[in-house]
Amino acid sequence: MTDRHHTTSSEIERYAGLFAQRTHHMRSSAMRDLMAITARPEVISLAGGLPDTSTFPPETFAALMAKIARESCASALQYGPTEGFEETKQRIAEVMAEEGMKADPDDMVVTTGGQQVIDLVAKTLVDPGDVVICEAPTYPGAVPVFSSYEADVIQIEMDSEGMRIDLLEETLATLDRQRRRPKFVYTVPTFQNPAGVTLSEPRRRRLVELAQERELLILEDNPYGLLRFEDESLPPLFALDGGEYVLYLGTFSKILSPGIRLGWLVAPDPVLAKIKLGKQAVDLCTSSLTQQLVDVYFEQERWQTYIKELCALYRERRDAMLDALAEFFPPEAEWTRPAGGLFIWATLPDFIDTGDLLAQAIQQEQVAFVPGAAAYVDGRGGSSMRLNFSCVDADLIREGIRRIGKVIREQIALYSTMTGRTTAQARPDERGVTASQSSAEGEDLAEVVHLPDRGRQRRGA
Ligand SMILES: Cc1ncc(COP(=O)(O)O)c(C=O)c1O
């Protein structure tokens, strides 16, 4: 017997002949791999998309569980309906109303996290080779899902106003000419993971119009909408469309806890019926216990206060990260300024590979981030990185950014030594506005984005 963690090639061969075709298309989630490394206490992790669950009062948790034990112990320990409990769906409707959405509990299925929604929607709609459209960069956790269903993923560039809908329209026209109908558009329009940008209102309206004109399905993934630090909220796509072509994915992970593994989908009847069949095959139903936890928790006003507290905390941490980036990253670097959510996206000079940089950052400086390539299906994004600001305190954020800045500067110095050239200075005309300029000009937060173009011809902004 070999060490469980070191599979030998003969062991791989022993099983390889048994693996289904589809396993060849499965790829690992970069974030999940990173979690193992970043769980080491000596590593400062700016990698995960983790909310700070230490902010949730243990006594509140204990009181909620005690209430369940007293009032509904047997049913909390029992299987539940595939679509979820009525009470939970009612609470979900209330959470959605907070963002101006009217959703009917009958159009919902409660899922085991939002991640399961992405999987079930792909399982329901995608045959191998079918087109799925998403943002460039996209949520890194969606990439392995699309790969495992062998989707042909087309990523649409973004700028500071989110997905370029003009480019989407061009793509749709090209697909028309090829007689290919995309199965759906996957988008995280608000405080996007990973780029931190938000789709502007005119673009939201145009995207929904396109969906209606073309009978095009959209999967709106909105884990972060309530984590807003500034600006007015924008209408979710679901609110603009009324749920005809927009399938809505929500989750409790970022406003309560990812440990409870509770998300949901709102979709039209025929889609929902298939989703439920898919879900039955996967896990029969979502945890009764955590659904009941949500019921009793969202009964109280406290949940809104808790979200306000989270927003205040994350805003402070975002500001700490923005300040540290300005202080420690070299002038060639650029980054986004999110008005909410959990992430900043930074782009470095083209010759830096953030995959290599990560290895160096972990080994030498014990700090981690998500390399940008994880957010692309085609190897782009190699000089970008996703930085999370929700999970560690402001001092550690500052120290983490200082350490990453140090390895970046070392790579830049090495490049100069090896090539005899200084690095290209940031060129606002080609590369967007640099961080230092933007703050000097007092631009709005989230106004500036430069998205990665490693190996890419066309520029987004
Ligand atoms: C955009 C997006 N979608 C889906 C998920 C999955 O969340 P969960 O399965 O915890 O609900 C995440 C988690 O980070 C996310 O950022």
PDBQT file of the ligand as one rigid body, heavy atoms in Angstrom, charges set to zero:
ROOT
HETATM    1  C1  LIG A 501     -19.881  33.921  -7.910  1.00  0.00    +0.000 C 
HETATM    2  C2  LIG A 501     -20.031  32.744  -7.013  1.00  0.00    +0.000 A 
HETATM    3  N1  LIG A 501     -20.928  31.810  -7.309  1.00  0.00    +0.000 NA
HETATM    4  C3  LIG A 501     -21.097  30.740  -6.536  1.00  0.00    +0.000 A 
HETATM    5  C4  LIG A 501     -20.340  30.548  -5.409  1.00  0.00    +0.000 A 
HETATM    6  C5  LIG A 501     -20.549  29.308  -4.609  1.00  0.00    +0.000 C 
HETATM    7  O1  LIG A 501     -21.018  29.590  -3.337  1.00  0.00    +0.000 OA
HETATM    8  P1  LIG A 501     -21.708  28.557  -2.397  1.00  0.00    +0.000 P 
HETATM    9  O2  LIG A 501     -21.722  27.216  -3.042  1.00  0.00    +0.000 OA
HETATM   10  O3  LIG A 501     -20.926  28.586  -1.149  1.00  0.00    +0.000 OA
HETATM   11  O4  LIG A 501     -23.101  29.077  -2.214  1.00  0.00    +0.000 OA
HETATM   12  C6  LIG A 501     -19.375  31.500  -5.060  1.00  0.00    +0.000 A 
HETATM   13  C7  LIG A 501     -18.523  31.300  -3.897  1.00  0.00    +0.000 C 
HETATM   14  O5  LIG A 501     -17.547  31.963  -3.681  1.00  0.00    +0.000 OA
HETATM   15  C8  LIG A 501     -19.228  32.626  -5.887  1.00  0.00    +0.000 A 
HETATM   16  O6  LIG A 501     -18.339  33.587  -5.624  1.00  0.00    +0.000 OA
ENDROOT
TORSDOF 0
